[in-house]
Amino acid sequence: MTRSAASLLVLLLLGTTPAHADLLSQRHLVELGLFGGVLLPNPEHALLDERALLQRPYAEVAPDLGLRLAYLPMPYLGIELEAALMPTTVEGGGSALLLAVRTHLLLQGPWRVAPFVLGGFGVQGVKSGPEAQGNDADVQPHFGAGLKLYATRFLAVRVEFRDTIGTRIGGGTTHHYEVLGGLSWVFNWREKPVDSDGDGLVDPEDRCPREPGPRPTGCPPRDRDRDGFSDDVDRCPTLAGVAPDGCPPKDSDGDGIIDKNDKCVNEPGEAPDGCPPRDSDGDGILDKHDRCPKEPETKNGYQDEDGCPDEVPAAIKQFTGAIKGITFEVNRAVIKASSHATLDKAVEVLKEYPELRLAIRGHTDSTGKREKNLLLSQQRAEAVRAYLVEQGVAAARLESEGLGPDEPVASNKTARGRAENRRIEFKILVK
């Protein structure tokens, strides 16, 4: 079987499976079927011609094949007509053909899996040669019970047991039993219009069959932006808004503060007034953080964050520029003990003004090679920094730099000039 054929079969068997509610709503169904099974004829039957030479039993089991036509005006009640052939043999030799034409009432459960009972009358006869049983026909009642499965809206599967009551040779009654199975094609199945959402519009007429809504579309009023205004009255149906039109409050400058609360509607700003942060004196410190919003800050490394003009205190000034009193051993970065008093005083000032940050700059004279002097000046600046850190000054507040002979302050041709050029400078760092 090809894949497409298999898919079609699955659709036929499963995709159109009737629901219980569908069965209850059906009227005037017509079912045309084929059936087959076995007949168990009674050996004491009276199905023989009066002129037959001898009554003989038929074979214990005979095949049973036939057609049926049913009409069900209601889902649980119908009338059915059948015709069947049962080819068999007669004990002692010879063939015979048993025939049946019968009609009966059918009472079944109105469900997809429907148990049923039936009862009616028919004519059962035999056609055979005179050497067998000859020809005969008798009117016989029958009844039965079984189970019907509506596999789809077009196909029913059925199994059942029958008992046909006949006459016994010499008087009395016999029972001929049948076990049957069959398929029936169902016609006139009417699809019941379904109203899945219960809004009064059946699904074929409902544009939103799973959501209850008013006529004419059957769709509920949409509110895509969930602002409480349905799309049919919302002038901004995709943007959550407010009364009266469902549009969001206007924010002309896009700063997140709506115009009615924004004192600067055309300038992006911030809460609470929607105006941009101001720096009236242009010193880089916003007014809201500026202690002196009308006077610019003096950027000198001292209290540069308060926004006010100021002067560096005298105590700090004495530790800016070249610091006298800091000396080193010759050609080494070892601080002489005589320098400790000066450095300790610098430590006191740095601790008194914790916002200060210093650059420690080392210088040499021009005697010797420049590369060696650069290295020596760097080492001496680092030695001073290390001393200050050891005395409790935060390392993050101090930087060191060696400039060698590159920035002389006096002539290197005289001993006095060279001595002035060998120095340590403190420079206040400005943020």
C-alpha positions in Angstrom: 0.0 0.0 0.0 1.4 3.4 -0.9 1.8 6.1 1.7 -0.9 8.3 0.1 -3.4 5.3 0.1 -2.5 4.6 3.7 -3.1 8.2 4.6 -6.5 8.1 2.9 -7.5 5.0 4.8 -6.5 6.6 8.1 -8.5 9.7 7.3 -11.5 7.5 6.3 -11.3 5.4 9.5 -10.3 8.0 12.0 -10.8 11.5 10.6 -14.5 11.0 10.2 -15.2 9.0 13.3 -18.7 10.0 14.5 -19.2 11.5 17.9 -21.9 10.3 20.3 -23.8 13.6 19.8 -23.7 13.0 16.0 -25.4 9.6 16.3 -28.2 10.9 18.5 -29.0 13.5 15.9 -29.3 11.2 12.9 -32.6 10.4 11.2 -33.4 8.3 8.1 -30.1 6.5 7.8 -29.8 3.9 5.1 -27.3 1.0 5.5 -26.3 -1.4 2.7 -24.2 -4.3 3.8 -22.4 -7.6 3.0 -22.2 -10.3 5.6 -20.7 -13.7 5.9 -20.4 -16.4 8.5 -21.5 -20.0 9.2 -24.8 -21.8 9.5 -25.2 -24.7 11.9 -28.3 -26.5 10.6 -30.3 -28.8 12.9 -30.0 -32.4 11.9 -33.7 -33.0 12.6 -34.8 -30.4 10.2 -37.9 -30.5 8.0 -36.4 -28.8 5.0 -37.0 -31.4 2.4 -39.5 -32.2 -0.3 -42.4 -34.4 0.6 -41.4 -36.6 -2.3 -37.8 -37.0 -1.0 -36.8 -40.6 -0.6 -35.4 -40.1 2.9 -34.8 -37.3 5.5 -31.1 -36.9 5.9 -29.1 -34.3 7.9 -27.2 -31.5 6.2 -23.5 -31.0 6.9 -22.9 -29.7 10.4 -21.4 -26.4 9.2 -22.3 -24.5 6.1 -20.9 -21.2 4.8 -23.4 -18.3 5.1 -23.2 -15.4 2.6 -25.6 -12.6 1.9 -26.7 -9.0 1.4 -28.7 -6.7 3.7 -30.5 -3.4 3.4 -31.6 -1.4 6.5 -33.6 1.8 7.0 -33.3 3.5 10.4 -35.8 6.4 10.8 -34.4 6.9 14.2 -30.9 6.2 15.6 -32.1 3.4 17.7 -34.9 1.8 15.6 -34.9 0.3 12.1 -36.2 -2.3 9.7 -33.9 -4.6 7.7 -34.2 -6.9 4.7 -31.7 -9.7 4.0 -31.1 -12.4 1.4 -28.6 -15.2 2.1 -27.1 -18.3 0.4 -25.8 -21.3 2.4 -24.3 -24.0 0.0 -23.9 -27.3 1.8 -24.1 -31.1 1.4 -26.4 -33.9 2.5 -25.3 -36.8 4.6 -24.8 -39.8 2.3 -23.9 -37.6 -0.7 -25.4 -34.9 -2.8 -25.2 -31.1 -2.7 -27.9 -28.7 -1.6 -28.3 -24.9 -1.6 -30.1 -23.4 1.4 -31.6 -20.0 0.8 -33.1 -17.4 3.1 -35.0 -14.2 2.6 -36.1 -12.4 5.8 -37.0 -9.2 7.3 -36.9 -8.0 10.9 -37.0 -5.0 13.3 -33.7 -3.8 14.6 -33.4 -2.1 18.0 -29.9 -0.7 18.8 -28.2 1.6 21.2 -27.7 5.2 19.7 -24.0 5.2 20.3 -20.9 4.7 18.3 -20.5 1.2 19.7 -24.1 0.0 19.6 -25.4 -3.3 21.0 -28.5 -4.5 19.2 -31.3 -7.1 19.2 -33.5 -8.1 16.3 -36.5 -10.2 15.5 -38.7 -11.0 12.5 -39.8 -13.6 9.9 -38.5 -15.0 6.7 -38.6 -17.8 4.2 -35.9 -20.4 4.4 -35.7 -23.1 1.8 -33.6 -25.7 0.1 -32.9 -26.4 -3.6 -31.4 -29.7 -4.4 -31.9 -32.8 -6.6 -34.4 -35.6 -5.7 -31.5 -37.8 -4.7 -30.8 -35.3 -1.9 -33.7 -33.4 -0.3 -35.5 -32.0 -3.3 -37.0 -28.4 -3.1 -38.8 -26.9 -0.1 -39.5 -23.6 1.5 -40.9 -22.8 5.0 -41.8 -19.5 6.8 -39.7 -19.3 9.9 -39.3 -16.8 12.7 -35.8 -15.7 13.8 -34.2 -13.5 16.4 -30.7 -12.5 17.3 -28.3 -10.1 19.1 -25.0 -8.5 18.3 -22.8 -5.5 18.3 -22.3 -2.7 15.7 -19.4 -0.3 15.5 -19.7 2.9 13.5 -16.1 3.1 12.5 -16.7 6.3 10.5 -19.7 8.2 9.3 -19.7 6.0 6.2 -18.8 2.6 7.5 -20.2 0.2 10.2 -18.7 -3.1 11.3 -21.1 -5.7 12.7 -21.0 -9.1 14.5 -24.0 -11.1 15.6 -25.6 -14.4 16.6 -28.9 -15.7 15.0 -31.4 -18.3 15.9 -33.9 -19.4 13.2 -36.8 -21.5 14.5 -37.9 -24.2 12.1 -40.1 -27.3 12.1 -38.8 -30.7 13.2 -39.4 -33.8 11.1 -42.2 -35.6 12.7 -43.4 -32.5 14.6 -42.1 -29.9 17.0 -39.5 -27.2 16.4 -35.8 -27.0 15.6 -33.2 -24.3 15.9 -30.8 -23.3 13.1 -27.9 -21.2 14.5 -25.9 -18.6 12.6 -22.7 -16.7 13.5 -22.3 -13.7 11.2 -20.0 -10.7 10.6 -20.3 -8.0 8.1 -19.6 -4.5 6.8 -22.3 -1.9 6.1 -22.0 1.3 4.1 -23.9 4.2 5.7 -25.8 6.6 3.6 -27.7 9.8 4.3 -25.6 10.8 7.3 -26.4 14.4 8.0 -23.8 16.6 9.7 -25.3 18.4 12.6 -24.3 22.0 12.6 -22.1 22.5 15.6 -21.9 25.7 17.7 -18.6 25.0 19.5 -18.5 28.2 21.5 -22.2 28.4 22.2 -22.7 31.9 20.9 -25.7 31.1 18.7 -23.8 31.0 15.5 -23.0 27.5 14.1 -19.4 26.9 13.2 -19.7 27.2 9.4 -21.1 30.7 9.9 -18.8 31.7 12.8 -15.5 33.3 12.0 -14.3 32.6 15.5 -15.9 29.1 16.3 -13.9 28.7 19.5 -14.6 32.1 21.0 -18.1 33.3 21.7 -19.0 36.6 20.1 -21.9 38.6 18.7 -23.3 38.6 15.3 -22.6 39.0 12.4 -19.1 37.5 12.7 -19.3 35.5 16.0 -16.0 36.9 17.1 -15.5 38.6 20.5 -14.5 42.3 20.4 -10.8 42.3 20.2 -8.5 44.2 22.6 -5.1 43.5 21.2 -3.3 45.9 23.5 -5.3 44.8 26.5 -6.0 48.3 27.7 -9.7 47.8 28.2 -10.7 49.5 24.9 -11.9 47.1 22.2 -10.3 47.5 18.9 -13.5 48.8 17.3 -13.3 52.0 19.5 -9.6 52.1 20.2 -7.8 54.7 18.1 -4.5 53.0 19.0 -5.4 49.3 18.9 -1.8 48.0 19.2 -0.7 50.4 21.9 -2.0 50.2 25.5 -3.7 53.5 26.3 -6.1 55.4 28.5 -9.3 57.3 28.2 -10.8 58.8 26.1 -9.5 57.2 22.9 -7.4 54.2 24.1 -4.1 55.8 23.0 -1.1 56.1 25.3 -0.5 59.4 27.0 1.5 61.7 24.8 5.2 62.0 25.5 6.5 64.5 22.9 10.2 64.2 23.8 10.2 60.5 24.4 11.7 60.7 27.9 9.2 58.4 29.5 7.4 61.3 31.3 4.0 62.1 29.7 3.5 65.7 28.6 1.0 66.6 31.3 3.7 65.8 33.9 6.6 67.1 31.9 7.8 70.7 32.5 10.1 70.4 29.5 7.9 68.7 26.9 10.3 69.2 24.0 13.5 68.3 25.9 14.2 64.7 27.0 14.7 64.7 30.7 14.3 62.7 33.8 12.0 62.4 36.8 10.5 64.1 38.6 9.8 67.1 36.2 10.9 65.7 32.9 13.6 68.3 32.3 17.2 67.5 31.4 19.8 67.7 34.2 21.1 71.3 34.4 24.7 72.4 34.9 24.2 76.2 35.2 27.8 77.1 35.8 29.2 74.7 33.2 31.7 73.1 35.6 30.6 69.5 34.7 28.8 69.0 37.9 25.0 68.9 37.6 23.1 71.4 39.6 21.4 68.7 41.7 24.8 67.6 42.9 26.5 71.1 42.8 26.8 72.9 46.2 27.5 76.1 44.2 25.4 75.8 41.0 26.1 79.4 40.0 29.9 79.3 40.5 32.1 76.9 38.7 34.3 74.4 40.5 38.0 75.1 40.7 39.7 72.0 39.3 42.8 71.8 41.5 42.6 68.4 43.0 41.1 69.6 46.2 37.4 69.1 46.8 36.8 69.0 43.1 33.4 67.2 43.5 31.5 69.8 45.5 31.1 72.2 42.6 32.4 75.2 44.5 35.4 77.4 43.8 38.2 76.9 46.3 42.0 77.2 47.0 44.4 74.5 47.9 45.1 74.8 51.7 48.6 76.0 52.7 49.3 72.6 54.3 48.8 70.9 50.9 50.7 73.6 49.0 53.9 72.8 50.9 53.7 69.3 49.5 53.3 70.3 45.9 56.2 70.8 43.5 59.8 69.9 44.4 59.9 68.6 47.9 63.0 69.6 49.8 64.4 67.2 52.3 64.0 64.0 50.4 67.4 62.6 49.5 68.9 59.2 48.4 72.1 57.4 48.6 74.4 58.1 45.6 73.3 56.3 42.5 70.8 54.3 44.5 67.0 54.3 45.2 67.5 54.0 48.9 65.9 56.9 50.9 68.2 58.4 53.5 67.0 58.4 57.1 67.2 62.1 57.2 64.2 62.2 54.7 61.8 60.4 57.0 60.7 63.5 58.9 59.6 65.2 55.6 57.9 62.1 54.4 56.1 61.6 57.7 54.8 65.1 57.5 53.5 64.4 54.0 51.8 61.3 55.4 49.9 63.5 58.0 48.7 65.9 55.3 47.5 63.0 53.0 45.6 61.5 55.9 44.1 64.8 56.8 42.9 65.3 53.2 41.9 61.8 52.1 40.4 63.1 48.8 43.9 64.1 47.6 45.7 62.0 44.9 49.4 62.5 44.2 51.7 61.8 41.3 55.3 61.2 42.7 57.8 62.2 40.0 61.5 61.4 40.2 64.2 63.6 38.4 67.9 63.3 37.9 70.7 65.5 36.6 72.2 64.7 33.2 75.3 63.0 34.5 75.7 59.6 33.0 73.6 57.7 30.4 70.0 58.9 30.0 68.6 55.3 30.1 70.2 54.7 33.5 69.0 58.0 34.8 65.4 57.3 33.7 65.5 53.9 35.5 67.0 55.5 38.6 64.4 58.3 38.7 61.6 55.7 38.4 63.0 53.6 41.1 63.4 56.6 43.5 59.8 57.7 42.8 58.6 54.2 43.5 60.6 54.1 46.7 58.9 57.2 48.0 55.5 55.8 47.0 56.3 52.5 48.9 57.2 54.5 52.0 54.0 56.5 52.0 51.9 53.3 51.5 53.8 51.6 54.4 52.7 54.5 56.6 49.0 54.0 55.8 48.3 56.0 52.7 46.1 54.1 50.2 48.1 52.9 47.3 45.3 53.8 44.9 45.8 57.5 45.7 49.5 57.5 44.6 51.1 57.2 41.2 54.8 57.2 40.4 56.8 58.3 37.4 60.5 58.6 36.5 61.5 61.4 34.1 65.3 61.2 34.4 67.1 64.3 33.2 64.4 65.4 30.8 62.9 68.2 32.9 65.7 70.1 34.5 65.0 73.2 36.6 68.6 74.5 36.6 71.8 74.2 34.6 73.5 70.8 34.6 76.9 72.6 34.1 77.3 73.5 37.7 77.3 71.4 40.9 74.6 73.5 42.4 72.4 73.2 39.3 72.8 69.5 39.2 71.8 69.2 42.8 68.6 71.1 42.1 67.8 68.9 39.2 68.1 65.8 41.4 64.7 66.0 43.1 61.3 64.4 44.0 58.2 66.3 43.0 54.6 65.9 44.3 51.9 66.9 41.9 48.2 66.9 42.9 46.2 64.8 40.5 43.0 66.4 39.2 40.1 64.2 38.1 
